[in-house]
Amino acid sequence: MSSYVAMKSNPFLRRASAIALQLIQSLRYRCTYQSIYVGRRSIRFIDNGDLEHVIRCDHGRQVSCPVEGNQSFDCGQRVSVEIDLKSSPRKAVLFIDGVQQKNYVIGIPKKIRVFAFVQQKGSSFHVTEFERLAYSSARIDTNSVAWKWGKDWKQN
């Protein structure tokens, strides 16, 4: 029996100035991730702070390009992602307990789905907000690092 618990947006999200999805995990074990995906490509915000980009499948296995630098998150923390589909380039920015994270993704597709899941027995998450925003609250500064959707990511 599978212990996966999942949530995905349906239908595809599109044409929004910004969308905020906020989750609170209540878990006995480690949290997994929330993803933004289209088809076989996705970006994932992992609980250890890594940002991953799955760009292809190789013999049934996902090939990902992880980058480090975001804060790790634990059970009970508020994890949210703002997706700005009106900006140029379109972007997805992660927040942990309201604090914007360093690594974010640009060039995301015009239509996306948001997916979140946990896989440990006894784990759960709650969607506390899913709203359209008039504008994104993300502030890109000199410490921010943009990673391009669809590219192999290499971290120095």
N, C-alpha and C positions, 0 to 999 in steps of 0.2 A: 504494500500500500504506500502510495506517495504521501509525503508530508508537506508538499509544496502548498503555499497559500499565495494567490496572485490577485492582482488588480490591473486592469488595463483600461485605457480610455477608448471608447467606441462611440461614435466613429472617429476618424482621424481628426486631429485638431488642425485648424487652419485659419488664416486671416485675423488673428488676434493681435492686438498691440502687445500684450504680455499676458501670460497665464501663470498663475502661481499654484503649485501643488505642494501641500504640506502634509507630511506623514509623521506620526509618532509611533516608534516601535516599542512594543512591550514584550520582551523576549527573555527566555531562560538561557539561551545560547547566543552566539554571535549573529548579528544582523547580516543580511546579504546585501542587496543593492536595489536601487531604483534605476530604471533605464529609459532612454528615449530611443525608439527604434523605428525604422522603416525597412521592410523586407528583411534581408539578412544582415544589414548593418545596424549597429547600435552603439550608443555611448552608455557607460555604466558608472555610477557613483558608488564606489565600494566602501564598506564600513571602515577599512583600514586607512582611508584617506586617498587611495588611488583613484584615478580617473582612467577608465579603460575605453578603448574603441575597438569593437569587433568589426573587422573590415571584410572578412571572408571566412568560408568554411573549407577545411582541408581534410578530406577523408572522413567527413562527419563530425569533425572537431572544430570548434570556433578558434580562430586565430585572432588574438587581441594584442593591442599595443598599449600597455599601461604607463601612466606617468604619476610621479609622486609629488606631494607638496600641499595637498589639502589636509585639513584637520580630520583625524579619525572621529567616528561617531559611535556612541554606545546606546544601549537600550534606554528608552525613555527620553532621548533627545529629539528635538524637532528638526527634521530634515526636510528641506524644501528646495524646489528647483523652479526658477523663473525662466520661462521660455518666451523669448521676444521674436515673434514672426514678422514684425513690421520693420525692425531695424535693418540696416545694411552694413555689414552682413547680419543675417539672422543668428541669434545666439541662445545658448542655454547656460545659466549660471546657478551654481549650488550655494545654498545657505545652510549653516548648521547653527541652531539656536539663534537665528537672526543675523549671524555673522557671515558676510559674503566670503567665499573661498577663493583662493588664488587662481587655480586652473579653471578655465571655462572653455566652451566649445563654440566655434563660429562656423558659419556656412551650413547650418542644419537645413534639411529639406523644407520645402514649402508646406508639406503635409506630414504630420508626425503622429505617432501614438506614444503614450506614456505607459510604462509598465513597471510595477513594483512587486517584489515577492520576497518571502522568507521561506526557508526550507527545513529548519530544525523543528522537531516535534515540540509542541507546547508554545511555539512562537506565534506572534500575531502583530498586526499593525493597524492603525486607525488613520483614515484620511480625515484630517481635521479641517482642511480648506481645499477648495478647488474653485478658483475664481478668475474672471477676466479682469485685468488691471487696465487703467487708462494709459499707464506708462510703466516701464520697468523701473524698479528701485535699484537695480545693479549699477554700480559706479566703477567703471574701468579706470585703473590708475597705473602708475609705473611698476607696481608690484604684481599686477595681473598678468597672466600668461594665457594667450589664446591658442587653442589647438584646432586645426582645420578638419572638419568632417570629411571622411572619404580618403584621407591621407594616412600613410604610415607615420606614426609619431615616434620621434627619437628624442630622448631627454639627455641633456649634457650632464 
